[in-house]
Amino acid sequence: MANKFDVVIIGAGAAGLMCAAEAGKRGRSVLVVDHAKKPGRKILISGGGRCNFTNYDVTASNFVCRNPHFAKSALSQYTQWDFIAMIAKHNIAYEERSHGQLFCEDSAKEIVQMLLAECDLPTVEQRYRCDVHDITKTDSGFRLKLNTDTVECESLVIATGGLSMPKLGATPFGYQVAEQFGLKMVPTTAGLVPFTLHKEEKEAFAELSGIAVPVTIEAEDGTYFKESLLFTHRGLSGPVILQISSYWTPGQKVTINLLPDVSLSDTLRAMRESNPNQSLKIALSRLLPKRLIEVLIERGDITDKPLKQYNEKEVASLDAYFHSWSIAPNGTEGYRTAEVTLGGVDTDELSSKTMEAKQVPGLYFAGEVMDVSGWLGGYNFQWAWSSGYVAGQYA
């Protein structure tokens, strides 16, 4: 005889645990299963172990999705303020960092402990190191073959995440379930991920590894961010690169303003006036890291000579170079270091109000498994809380 539950949730990450707590509060009998040893593994390592759990400023425009309106309903049903209220209820101390990002003051473990406390209900059962071997649709819902037994449920919630960080156990399981039931997919790629450079540029810039520069960056589609760029031994990283990577496709260039807060032409003219014998290298090293200027001179991108030898055309050319430094990445570091997976279950297949599959009654999706990907800054966790909450109200 199969064990019967009202709801089975596959995936004990942020979205799955949120969903379990909410369904449990409605008195639904819930089983949460996960192939990992413990819940919330991605929560624990996020934000350097402090978990950037949400942001003070959340709108649908902070998400990448083929349907830009899809996220609106869930984000309004369960807002960042609702999650902050839960944090306060559990007496978790938190701090605001730049751009409205909220982090635990102590440890990301507190978020997992909070979610488990919310799930500590007589109707909610959890099983770990538990694989799902088979799922079939029945007249009354679904039948699942697990490690040692078979369970049946009315509602099935897929909260298995994306492909990012395979070391934490990421798999395409959720996509396979969606495809099994005929749901369309949006092709997946790594998002919020560092860029790698072509051989010549990689070698030239490798010695700058560890140097950070505040910049603005623009993708070919016009999306832009202002944050710091970090040179690495493999290519380019830092918050601004992770952000723009979600709007970049292979073969495209990105345009970087290395001096977003000054006019280089005005500055060079003033320097030329006050110190005409000063070399360009010394002048630019007052504005940018000296090693970066030296590499650009070695590459022949700019020529070093006294400022008095630069005519207006050359000053204008330098201004254009530094304010719109164009570079074509070779690729990204891929899922290994990506913070999120772009693409997934096509949101056209789902109800934005309930997260239920339109063509498969009783089948729900929550979190990163669907084609909703947030910016860096706590947005992906907020999507997990919001979509998990909504699925938990209806499953």
N, C-alpha and C positions, 0 to 999 in steps of 0.2 A: 504493500500500500504506500502511495506517495504521501509525504508530509505536505499539508496544505497551508499556504500563507495567502494573505490578501495581496501583499506586494513583495516581489523579490527585486533587490537592487544589486546590480553587478558593478563593483567598484567602490572601495572604501576610501576615496580621496575626499577633497573638499566638497564637491557637488553631491557625491553619494551619501556622505555622513549627514549633510544638511537635509537632504531629501528624507533619509531614514528618520531623523528626529521629527521632522514635520509630519510625515505620514503616521509615525507612532503617536504623536500628540492628538491625532484625529481618531485614535483607537484602532487603527489598522494593524493587523499582525504583519510584521515586517521581518524579512531575512536579508541581511547584507552579506554578500560573499566577495572575497578578494583572493587572488592567487599569492599575494605578498604575505610575509610573516606578520606584519603589523599594519595598522591603518595610517593614512596620512603621510606617506613617505615624502611626497613632494612638498607638503607643507613644512615638514621638519627642516629641509635643507634650503628652503626659500629665504631670500633676503639675508643671506649670510647667517642663517640660523635664527633670524629675528622675525621673519615672515611679514612682508609688506602686504597686509591683509585687506586693505582697501585704500581709497583715496577720498579726500574731502569733496572733490569735484568730479562727478561721474555723469556722463551723458552717452547716448548711443553713438555720438561722433568719436568717442574714444575707442571704438571697436572696428575691426575689419570684418566685413561680412558682405556677401553678394547682394543681400537685401539690407540696405542701410537702416531700415525701420524695424527690422525683426526684434532687436534687443530691447526696444522701448518699453514694451508691455512688462516684461519680467523685471527690468530695472526699476519700473515704477511700482510694481507689486511688492518688491522687497528692495529697499534702497540701502545706500551706504550707511545712512543714519540708523536704520533697523539693525544692521550688523554692529555698529558702534554701541548701540544700546545693549546688545547681547554681551559684548566685551565688558561693558560697565557692570552689568549684572553679575558677571563672574569675577569682578575686581581685578581685571587684567590691566596692568599699567602699560600705556602706549605713548609714543612720541610722534610728532609731525616732523618730517624732513622736507627737502625741497619739493616744489610742485605738488603740495598737498598729500604727499605719500605718508601713510600711517604704518608704523612698525611696532612690534612688541618691544618694551623696554628690556625685558628679561630674555625670554626664549620663545621660539615658535612652538615648543612643546605645549605651552599654555593653550594655544589655539586647538591643538589636537585633543588635549584633556577637556577643554570646554565642549567640543563637539561630542566627545564620548559621554560626557555628563548629560548633555542634551538628549543623547540616545539611550540613556539609562532608564528605560521604561520597560514595564513587564511584557509589552507586546513586541519589543525589538530584540532580535537575535542576530549575532554576528558570527561569521565563520571565516577564518583565515587559513592560508595554505590550501585554499579550496578552488579547484578548477571546474569550469563549466564545460562539459564535453559535448552536450547536445541540447538544442532548444527546438521544441516543436509547438505549433499553435494547436490549441484544443478548442472545443466548443465554448468552454467557460474561461479561457485565458491561455496559459502557457504551461508546458511541462519541461523541466530542466533536469538533465542527468548531471549530477555532481560527482565528487570523488567516490563516495561510498553509498549514496542513495539518490533517489529521485524526488524532486519537489514539484508541486503545482502551485500556480498563483493566478490571480485575476489580472494583476498589472505587473508589467516587467519594465524596470527602469535601467537604461544603459548609461552608466556614469564612469566609463573606463578610460577617459582621457584620450590624449593624442599619442603621437610617436616620439615626442621630445624626451630626452634623457633616458635612453634605453637601459642604462645601468640601474635605474630605479624600477625597472620592470615594465616599461611602456611597450605595448603591443598593438597591432591593428585589430584586436578582437571586436571592438565596438563597431568598426567599419564593416567587418565581416557579417555581424548580426544585421546591420542595416541593409546590406546587399542581399542577405538571405531572404529578407522580407520585402525586397524589391524597391527599396528607397534609393533615390539618386544620390550620388556623391559629388562633392567639389574636390578636384585633385588636391592632394596634400603636399605642402612643402614646409621647410623649417622657417619659423619666424622669430623675431627678437633674438637675432643670432649675429655673431661677428662675421665680417667679410674676410675672405682670403684675396691676395693680390696675385697678379701675373708675375712670373719668375723675376723679370728685371726689376719691377717695382718692389717686389717682396725683398729682394736682396738689398736694394738701395735703402729701404726704410727700416729693415730689420734692426739696425743699430740704434734706431730711435725707440726701441721697445721700452715701454714704461712711461714715455712722455705723454702728457695729456694737454690738450689745447681746447679752450672754449670756442665753439664754432656754431654757425647755422648750416644746415644741410638741406638740400632739396632733391627730391626724386624727379624723374621725368614726367610723372603725372601731376607735378606741382605741389605735392605734399612736402611740408618742411617742418623741421624741429630745431630748437636752439638748446644745446646741451654740450657736454664735453666729449671730445674725440680722444681715443687712446690708441697710440701706436703699439702693436704687438709684434712678436717675432714671426707671426704668421700673416699679419695684415693689419686690419683696422677694427677697433672695438670701441668700448665706451658707450654710455647711454644713447648718444645721438645716432650711433651706427646701429645699435640694436633696434631703435625706433624705426629708422628709415628702411631697415632690412625687410620689414613687413610690407613695404610699398615698392620694392625693387624686384625686377625679374631679370634673369640672366641675359647678358648682352647690353643691358642698359648702363648708362653712366649716372653718377651722382655728382652734384655740384656743391662744393664746400666753400663757405665764406670763412677764411682763416682769421679775418679781422672784423668780426661783426659789429663791434662797437666804435670803430674809428674809420675815418676816411683816409686811406693810405696816401692818396695824391696830396691832400691838404697837409698831412703830417710830413711827407717827404719835402714838400716845398718849404715848410717852416724850418725843417732841419737843414735844408740846403742854404737857406738864408742865414741861419745862425752859425752853421759850421760847414762851410762849403767843401773843406778838405776831408771831412769824415767819409769813410767808406760805406757803401751800401750795406755790407755785412754787419758792421757795427750798428748802423742806424736801425736795421731790421731786427737785430738781436735785442733791441730795447722793447720791441713789440711782441716778439715770438721767441720760442726757445732757440738758443744759438745753434744747437746741433741740427735742428730742422733747417735753418738757413744754410748751414754748411753743406748739408746733403743736397739741397736744391741748387746750390752753386756747383757742386761736384757733378751733378747730373746735367748741368748746362741749361737748366730751366731759367735761371737768372744769371746775370753777369755782375761780378763784383768790380766796382770802380768808384772813385770819389764822387760824391753827390753832385759837385759842380759840373761833372761831365755828362749828366743826364739832361737831355732836352725834354720838352713837354710831351712829345709823342712817346718817349721811353717811360716817362713817369706814368702816363695814362695806361701804357701796356703793363707796367708793374701793378698798377691799381686793379686792372681787370684780372690779372693772374691771381692775386691774393684774395680778391673778393669773390672770384668764381673759379676756384681751383677744381678742375674737372678730372674725375678718375673713374675708370671702368673696372669694378671688381672682377676677379676671376670667378668667384663663387662665394658660398658661405661655408662655415664650419659644419653645417648640417645638423641633424637631430641630436648628435652627441652633446653639443653645448647649447642648443636652442632652448629658449625658455617657453616656447609655445609652438603649437602646430597650426599652420594656416590651412584653411579648407576643412573638409570633413563632411558629415551628413548635411546635405543640402537643406537649408532652412525652409525652402518652399515646400518641403515634405512634412513640415511640422506646424502645429498650431502655436503661434507666438504667445497665446494667452495661457496655454496649459502644458506645452512641450510634448504633447501627444502626437504620434504619427497620424496624419490625416487618413491614410488608407489602411492602417492596422490598429484597430481599437485596442486599447490596453497597453500599447508599446510606447514608452516615453524615453526621452533622451535628456541628459543634463550635463552641463559643463563643456569641457574642451573638445569632446567627441564630435560636436556639431561645428558648422562653419561660422563660428563666432570667435574672434581672437582679439584680445585687448591689447592696448598699449602697455609699455613698461610703466610701472607705477602703482600696482595694486589692482589694476582693472581686470585681470584674468581671475583673480580670487573673487572679486565682486561678481563676475559673471557666474562663477561656481555657486556662490551663495544665492544669487537671485534665481538662477535657473533651477537649482536644487530645491529651493524653497517652493517655487511654482509647481514643479513636478510633484513635490510632497503634498501639495494641497489637493491634487486631482487624482494621483495614482491610487 
